Amino acid sequence: MMTPTLGSHCCVCDIGDERALVHVELAGGGRATLCGSHALMHRRADARPGSESELRALLRDRRDRPDRREDGDELGDALAAAFGRERRAADRRRP
């Protein structure tokens, strides 16, 4: 399904390291060049884009999404409660 490419760039992030690039099949029968990270994201995605522009939209930088830390996190809350300063005895706290 994916084969290494030579001398191209990832169509999503523009990485040009030839060792990290692969071709992927698009829904319309075309091919696009992706880095390994974006190829993995493409392989795991439910949607099958038919063009490079659709591929870029699907795999856009997730760091642009809003921060979710303020929404709360059950696991984070449990870890904070288990290992937070308030759980340590006064004599076992680090200075």
GUKE-766027 format. One record per residue (C-alpha): residue number from 1; residue in three letters; x, y, z. Coordinates in steps of 0.1 Angstrom, whole numbers. Last residue first. Layout:
% GUKE-766027
SITE  NUM  ALA  X  Y  Z
...
This chain:
% GUKE-766027
SITE  95  PRO  110  212  511
SITE  94  ARG  98  177  501
SITE  93  ARG  68  166  521
SITE  92  ARG  70  135  542
SITE  91  ASP  67  152  577
SITE  90  ALA  36  171  566
SITE  89  ALA  19  139  555
SITE  88  ARG  13  137  518
SITE  87  ARG  -22  138  504
SITE  86  GLU  -24  176  502
SITE  85  ARG  7  177  480
SITE  84  GLY  -10  159  452
SITE  83  PHE  -2  122  443
SITE  82  ALA  -36  105  447
SITE  81  ALA  -58  136  442
SITE  80  ALA  -38  147  412
SITE  79  LEU  -39  113  397
SITE  78  ALA  -77  110  402
SITE  77  ASP  -83  145  387
SITE  76  GLY  -61  137  357
SITE  75  LEU  -79  104  352
SITE  74  GLU  -113  122  353
SITE  73  ASP  -103  150  331
SITE  72  GLY  -117  185  332
SITE  71  ASP  -129  209  305
SITE  70  GLU  -101  234  313
SITE  69  ARG  -75  210  300
SITE  68  ARG  -92  208  266
SITE  67  ASP  -71  234  247
SITE  66  PRO  -88  244  215
SITE  65  ARG  -76  229  182
SITE  64  ASP  -47  244  164
SITE  63  ARG  -24  218  179
SITE  62  ARG  -42  193  158
SITE  61  ASP  -23  204  127
SITE  60  ARG  -45  195  97
SITE  59  LEU  -49  158  88
SITE  58  LEU  -84  159  74
SITE  57  ALA  -81  194  58
SITE  56  ARG  -47  184  43
SITE  55  LEU  -62  152  28
SITE  54  GLU  -91  171  14
SITE  53  SER  -66  195  -3
SITE  52  GLU  -46  165  -15
SITE  51  SER  -76  150  -32
SITE  50  GLY  -101  121  -28
SITE  49  PRO  -101  119  10
SITE  48  ARG  -110  86  27
SITE  47  ALA  -127  92  60
SITE  46  ASP  -124  67  89
SITE  45  ALA  -88  79  97
SITE  44  ARG  -63  53  110
SITE  43  ARG  -44  50  76
SITE  42  HIS  -44  88  72
SITE  41  MET  -30  93  107
SITE  40  LEU  -3  68  100
SITE  39  ALA  5  84  67
SITE  38  HIS  6  118  85
SITE  37  SER  32  105  109
SITE  36  GLY  53  87  82
SITE  35  CYS  55  117  60
SITE  34  LEU  30  120  32
SITE  33  THR  30  120  -6
SITE  32  ALA  -3  117  -24
SITE  31  ARG  -17  93  -50
SITE  30  GLY  -48  94  -71
SITE  29  GLY  -74  67  -74
SITE  28  GLY  -103  89  -64
SITE  27  ALA  -102  76  -28
SITE  26  LEU  -65  85  -24
SITE  25  GLU  -37  60  -23
SITE  24  VAL  -7  68  -1
SITE  23  HIS  29  75  -12
SITE  22  VAL  56  74  15
SITE  21  LEU  81  99  30
SITE  20  ALA  103  95  61
SITE  19  ARG  136  86  45
SITE  18  GLU  132  113  19
SITE  17  ASP  133  140  45
SITE  16  GLY  113  168  29
SITE  15  ILE  87  177  56
SITE  14  ASP  61  199  40
SITE  13  CYS  35  194  68
SITE  12  VAL  5  182  48
SITE  11  CYS  17  175  13
SITE  10  CYS  48  157  27
SITE  9  HIS  77  166  4
SITE  8  SER  94  149  -25
SITE  7  GLY  129  138  -35
SITE  6  LEU  124  100  -34
SITE  5  THR  94  81  -23
SITE  4  PRO  90  51  -1
SITE  3  THR  61  27  -8
SITE  2  MET  27  25  9
SITE  1  MET  0  0  0
